[in-house]
């Protein structure tokens, strides 16, 4: 539903951001289904990601993860952490209000559309690759799934970081997209690979799990941040313990990692894959595209 809401109030320690662009995530669909939110919090403006300007004109990118300001450890482990729209009104609006620390300066030359995809999908991919996987430049990584927001980010980040990037995809179109984004080799889903890899990046789950485990070198690592096809795969325990393979979970990323991601993207000149860019008034079409799974890369709404 598109409509008018009152202008947001700005509490102490928070800032108002004039939204220029905001990206769509599966989290927004889950919120519509009532997951992670209480009935009394509706009506809720959706949108966890975004980019825009502060009242003084400073261009910024939103950090989507909010938590206890007194928490000093990795904020992804904060038991009070929540996504933006689990605590406050979201970014699919003219203005969004966030804690001051959650509005990071946008690098010079980064468009609002590019900045709008950084806070969830790209930050998730960055943490998976650079914090969790243990990969070094020149080693080989396998990305399961070629066209999702996290997958396309992993391909582009991995290529820019000097990894050998292998990707699986369900169709010729998806595999061709992966090649265009920088993959060195592409394969059919669950297809035979020419060798083993040091790390596998999983967001698919049950449909690709056995393939992921068996694709690893002894001592290799699966980094998992999602399970879109189901979260009860066969454990493959013999493979895991006998060949000392590792499974590492990963969720979102920290404020410091987002700063590093923004610097990395700016330094390398990466242009994030935007599969669909729509005016905010046509957001319904973007939601339908995500439900139908027909878009490659990120869906972004602009003002």
C-alpha positions in Angstrom: 0.0 0.0 0.0 1.3 3.5 -0.9 0.0 6.4 1.1 0.8 9.4 3.3 2.3 9.2 6.8 3.2 12.0 9.3 6.7 13.4 9.1 9.0 11.4 11.4 10.1 12.8 14.7 13.9 12.9 15.3 14.8 11.7 18.8 18.1 12.8 20.5 21.0 11.0 19.0 19.2 10.2 15.8 19.3 11.9 12.4 16.9 12.4 9.5 17.8 11.1 6.1 16.2 12.3 2.9 15.9 9.1 1.0 17.2 9.0 -2.6 17.1 5.2 -3.1 16.2 2.1 -1.1 16.6 -1.5 -2.0 14.2 -4.4 -1.5 15.2 -7.5 0.6 13.5 -10.7 1.5 13.3 -9.3 5.0 10.6 -6.9 3.7 8.5 -9.8 2.4 8.9 -11.6 5.7 7.8 -8.5 7.5 4.6 -8.4 5.4 4.0 -12.0 6.5 4.3 -10.9 10.2 7.7 -12.5 10.8 9.9 -10.6 13.3 7.3 -7.9 14.0 4.4 -7.5 16.4 0.9 -6.7 15.3 0.9 -3.5 17.3 3.9 -2.2 15.3 1.8 -1.8 12.2 1.4 0.3 10.1 5.1 -0.1 9.3 6.9 1.6 6.5 9.1 -1.2 5.0 12.7 -0.9 3.8 15.9 -1.7 5.8 18.4 -0.4 3.2 18.8 3.0 1.7 21.0 6.0 0.7 20.2 9.6 0.8 21.3 12.9 2.4 21.3 14.4 5.9 19.7 17.7 6.5 23.1 19.4 6.0 23.4 17.8 2.5 25.9 15.1 3.5 25.4 11.9 1.3 25.0 8.8 3.5 24.4 5.1 3.4 22.2 3.4 6.0 23.5 0.6 8.3 20.5 -1.7 8.6 21.4 -3.4 11.9 20.4 -1.6 15.1 21.2 -2.8 18.6 22.1 -1.9 22.2 24.3 1.3 22.2 26.1 -0.1 25.2 27.1 -3.4 23.4 30.8 -3.3 22.8 31.4 -6.7 21.1 30.5 -7.8 17.5 27.1 -6.2 17.1 25.8 -9.2 15.0 26.0 -11.2 18.3 24.1 -8.6 20.3 21.0 -10.4 21.7 19.1 -7.1 21.3 20.0 -6.6 17.7 17.2 -6.0 15.2 16.8 -4.9 11.6 15.7 -1.3 11.1 12.0 -2.1 10.5 11.8 -4.3 13.6 12.5 -1.2 15.7 11.6 1.8 13.6 9.9 3.0 10.4 11.7 2.1 7.3 13.3 3.6 4.2 10.5 3.2 1.6 9.6 6.8 2.3 10.6 10.4 1.7 12.5 10.5 5.0 13.8 7.9 7.4 15.1 8.5 10.9 18.0 6.3 12.2 20.5 6.5 15.1 23.3 8.8 14.1 25.9 6.0 14.0 23.7 4.2 11.4 24.2 6.9 8.8 27.6 6.4 7.2 29.2 8.9 4.8 28.8 7.8 1.2 32.1 7.6 -0.7 32.6 10.3 -3.3 31.4 9.0 -6.7 29.1 6.3 -5.3 25.6 6.8 -6.5 22.6 6.6 -4.2 21.4 3.5 -6.1 24.7 1.7 -5.5 24.7 2.9 -1.9 21.2 1.6 -1.3 22.2 -2.1 -1.8 25.2 -2.0 0.6 23.6 -2.4 4.0 22.1 -5.9 3.7 23.0 -8.0 0.7 26.4 -6.6 0.0 27.4 -6.3 3.7 26.3 -10.0 4.2 28.5 -11.0 1.2 31.4 -9.0 2.5 31.3 -10.5 5.9 31.0 -14.0 4.5 34.0 -13.5 2.2 36.4 -11.4 4.2 35.5 -12.2 7.8 34.2 -15.8 7.8 35.7 -17.8 4.9 39.5 -17.6 5.6 40.1 -17.3 1.9 43.3 -15.8 0.5 43.8 -14.2 -2.9 44.2 -16.8 -5.6 42.2 -19.5 -3.8 39.0 -20.9 -5.3 35.5 -20.1 -4.1 32.2 -21.6 -5.2 29.0 -19.5 -5.0 25.8 -21.6 -5.0 23.3 -19.7 -7.0 24.1 -17.1 -9.6 21.5 -14.3 -9.5 20.5 -13.4 -6.0 21.6 -10.2 -4.3 24.1 -11.9 -2.0 25.3 -14.2 -4.8 25.9 -11.4 -7.3 27.8 -9.4 -4.6 30.0 -12.4 -3.7 30.9 -12.8 -7.4 31.9 -9.2 -7.8 33.7 -9.0 -4.5 35.5 -12.3 -5.0 36.7 -11.3 -8.4 37.9 -7.9 -7.2 39.8 -9.5 -4.3 41.7 -11.9 -6.6 39.8 -15.1 -5.9 39.1 -17.8 -8.5 35.3 -17.5 -8.7 33.2 -20.5 -9.6 29.4 -20.2 -9.7 26.5 -22.6 -10.1 23.2 -21.5 -11.8 19.9 -23.1 -12.7 19.7 -21.6 -16.3 21.9 -20.4 -19.1 20.7 -16.9 -18.4 21.8 -17.0 -14.8 25.2 -18.5 -15.6 25.8 -15.9 -18.3 25.0 -13.2 -15.8 27.7 -14.7 -13.4 30.2 -14.7 -16.2 29.5 -11.1 -17.0 29.9 -10.1 -13.3 33.4 -11.7 -13.2 33.0 -15.5 -12.5 35.9 -17.5 -14.0 33.8 -20.6 -14.5 30.1 -21.5 -14.3 28.3 -24.8 -13.8 24.8 -26.2 -13.7 23.3 -26.5 -10.3 24.8 -29.6 -8.6 27.0 -30.1 -11.7 30.4 -31.8 -11.7 33.2 -29.5 -10.9 36.8 -29.8 -12.3 38.3 -29.8 -8.8 37.8 -29.0 -5.2 37.4 -25.5 -3.7 38.7 -23.9 -0.5 35.3 -22.3 0.4 31.6 -22.6 -0.6 29.1 -19.8 -0.1 25.7 -21.1 0.7 22.4 -19.2 0.6 20.3 -22.0 -1.0 20.3 -24.8 1.6 18.8 -28.2 1.1 18.9 -28.2 -2.8 22.6 -27.7 -3.0 23.9 -28.8 0.4 25.4 -32.2 -0.5 27.1 -30.7 -3.5 28.6 -27.9 -1.3 30.0 -30.4 1.2 31.5 -32.6 -1.4 33.0 -29.6 -3.4 35.3 -28.7 -0.5 38.9 -29.6 -0.1 39.8 -31.3 3.2 39.8 -28.6 5.8 37.7 -26.3 3.6 34.8 -24.1 4.8 31.1 -23.7 3.9 29.9 -20.2 4.8 26.1 -20.2 5.1 23.9 -17.1 5.4 20.6 -18.5 4.2 18.6 -21.5 3.2 16.0 -20.5 0.6 15.3 -24.0 -0.5 14.9 -25.4 3.0 16.9 -25.6 6.2 17.0 -29.3 6.9 19.6 -30.7 4.6 21.4 -34.1 5.2 24.3 -33.4 7.5 26.9 -35.3 5.6 28.7 -35.9 9.0 31.2 -38.4 7.7 32.4 -35.9 5.2 32.5 -33.2 7.8 34.4 -35.0 10.6 36.7 -37.3 8.6 37.9 -34.6 6.2 37.7 -31.9 8.8 35.4 -29.7 6.8 34.0 -26.6 8.5 30.6 -25.0 8.6 30.4 -21.4 9.5 27.3 -19.3 10.0 27.2 -15.7 9.0 24.5 -13.0 9.5 24.6 -9.4 8.2 27.7 -7.5 9.3 29.1 -4.9 11.6 29.3 -1.1 11.3 33.1 -1.4 10.9 32.6 -4.0 8.1 30.2 -1.7 6.3 32.8 1.1 6.4 35.4 -1.3 5.0 32.9 -2.5 2.3 32.2 1.1 1.2 35.9 1.8 0.9 36.5 -1.4 -1.0 33.8 -0.8 -3.5 34.9 2.8 -4.0 38.6 1.8 -4.4 37.9 -1.1 -6.8 35.3 0.7 -8.9 32.7 -2.1 -8.5 29.3 -1.3 -9.9 26.7 -3.4 -8.1 24.3 -5.4 -10.3 20.9 -3.7 -10.2 18.3 -6.0 -11.8 15.4 -3.6 -11.5 15.1 0.1 -10.7 11.7 1.5 -10.1 10.1 4.7 -8.7 8.9 4.3 -5.2 5.3 4.6 -6.4 5.7 1.4 -8.4 7.2 -0.6 -5.5 4.4 -3.2 -5.8 6.0 -4.3 -9.1 9.3 -4.9 -7.4 7.7 -6.9 -4.7 6.0 -9.1 -7.3 9.3 -9.6 -9.1 11.0 -10.8 -6.0 8.1 -13.1 -5.2 8.3 -14.5 -8.7 12.1 -14.8 -8.6 12.5 -13.1 -12.0 15.0 -10.5 -11.2 18.8 -10.9 -11.3 20.7 -8.7 -8.8 19.1 -6.1 -6.6 15.7 -4.4 -6.8 16.0 -0.7 -6.0 13.3 2.0 -5.5 14.1 5.6 -6.2 12.4 8.9 -5.4 
